[in-house]
Amino acid sequence: MLDNKGFDLWSDDYDKSVNLSEQDNDYPFAGYRDVLNTIYNQIRVKNEAKILDIGFGTGVLTKRLYDDGYEIWGIDFSEKMIEISREKMPEAKLIQYDFSKGIPDELVDENFDFIISTYALHHLNETEKVKFLTKLLDLLNNKGMILIGDVAFETRKMHDKCKSDCGEDNWDDEEFYLVFDEIEKSFKEVEFTQISHCAGVLRLSNKIVDKRNILDDEVFTYKITKDKKVFISWRGKQVTTLSGKKGEEFIRKIEDADFLEKQLIMAKETGNFKRGNEKGRGK
Ligand SMILES: C[S@@+](CC[C@H](N)C(=O)[O-])C[C@H]1O[C@@H](n2cnc3c(N)ncnc32)[C@H](O)[C@@H]1O
């Protein structure tokens, strides 16, 4: 498995070698452009978005989004990849970090509309992937989405067929490819699209479900003070205070939200309805 120095060495040739593998419709990059386009088109539905790219590499996908005016953040552990991408996207917030260690400190208080990753997460095994993706779900805004494009298969049978078709010598046994029907049980809101014989796009979100329609009543209310502190109340009783970055983020989200969205945002902030599980605070 390549470490950050390995990716440093690959960085100058990366785009060329990906193109060759893609043109020949070969594992591992068959369908590469379509994977990136699928993610790009999904994001373009929104005019404004804050996006985090995990393992952005030479910035093939992120640069397009950057040029379209989206706010770009990224993590990569290769100094050379960061150098190449920084030149293309000077305003992007690019962080050097090894994602096998989790989420960098710079991101714990941030929220994103989209978290994307292409051809990078196969460096984590399935348990590590589930753990990492679960942490990423917590960085999503209300209605946010994680989009993962990678070497990926709907079933283990398809994975094994691809492995035997391409031959032991060409197959990288040190990488862990996503198998949808094995990983889907770990998430509530999850979808998968197979794009080529060896690539696919996984979508994850935190759809918050108000199963008992409690939020149709105005159970949550909020007040914003002059110094931008936010006080959230549940049925008239103050339950949460947000200040600093958290408060600003809340104000930004709440301003554009409709009635039910406002209720869901406040439910999420107070931890009441996390991922569809109402914790059932008493009336
Ligand atoms: C195959 S490239 C993919 C680049 C780009 N996303 C694309 O689709 O072309 C994988 C990228 O992930 C980065 N990467 C791999 N493992 C990583 C890790 N543990 N932490 C941070 N970055 C990592 C590499 O440095 C490299 O830039």
The ligand as an ORCA input file, in Angstrom:
! r2SCAN-3c Opt
* xyz 0 1
  C      -5.584      7.534     -6.050
  S      -5.441      9.160     -5.428
  C      -7.038      9.865     -5.774
  C      -6.980     11.344     -6.021
  C      -8.272     12.015     -6.448
  N      -9.270     11.968     -5.415
  C      -8.802     11.440     -7.736
  O      -9.922     10.918     -7.753
  O      -8.098     11.498     -8.730
  C      -5.537      8.918     -3.675
  C      -5.239     10.185     -2.894
  O      -5.546      9.942     -1.523
  C      -4.454     10.344     -0.711
  N      -4.413      9.421      0.448
  C      -4.298      8.080      0.445
  N      -4.297      7.592      1.697
  C      -4.417      8.672      2.517
  C      -4.473      8.824      3.927
  N      -4.393      7.776      4.752
  N      -4.626     10.082      4.427
  C      -4.708     11.164      3.599
  N      -4.638     11.074      2.256
  C      -4.498      9.841      1.721
  C      -3.215     10.225     -1.597
  O      -2.169     11.075     -1.179
  C      -3.781     10.632     -2.955
  O      -3.678     11.995     -3.178
*
